Amino acid sequence: MDKDPANLLREHGLQVTAQRLAVLRAVSGRPHCTADEVAEDVRAEIGAISRQAVYDALRVLAEKQLIGRVQPAGSPALFDPRVGDNHHHVICRTCGKVVDVDCAVGETPCLTAADHSGYQIDEAQVIYWGHCPECLSEKSESEPSRTGA
């Protein structure tokens, strides 16, 4: 986070509270975290906070675009401190690790919405699924050799 979190909240018309500051710091310190992970970090920083207060703070911060919200199919929402650009995510099917992927450039017809429904599209989320290098390495090490030995 480049700016002072309190000033960032004020610039977006939000009241500065200990809960919002702690939630913002938690997401900044742990990119692609779940609400439960945020709650854990916030409790470690400020003590008691209800789950609902964490969810409320995450919702408000995402609405004000201070954090991003990524919703992978079949998984809990993830919260991302990287906002203001059009980036995507890749998720490991084995360990669940999430990393940022810069937006595709050049001709990308599959990423161009063929929209004839009248919608005004203002956002798109692309999530790539695969296997991270660490899990691929572990998988290849655990496979038996096929040399016939």
Secondary structure, 3 states (H helix, E strand, C coil): CCCCHHHHHHHCCCCCCHHHHHHHHHHHHCCCECHHHHHHHHHHHHCCCCHHHHHHHHHHHHHCCCCEEECCCCCCCEEECCCCCCCEEEEECCCCCEEEECCCCCCCHHHCCCCCCCCCCCCCCCEEEECCHHHHHHHHHHCCCCCCC
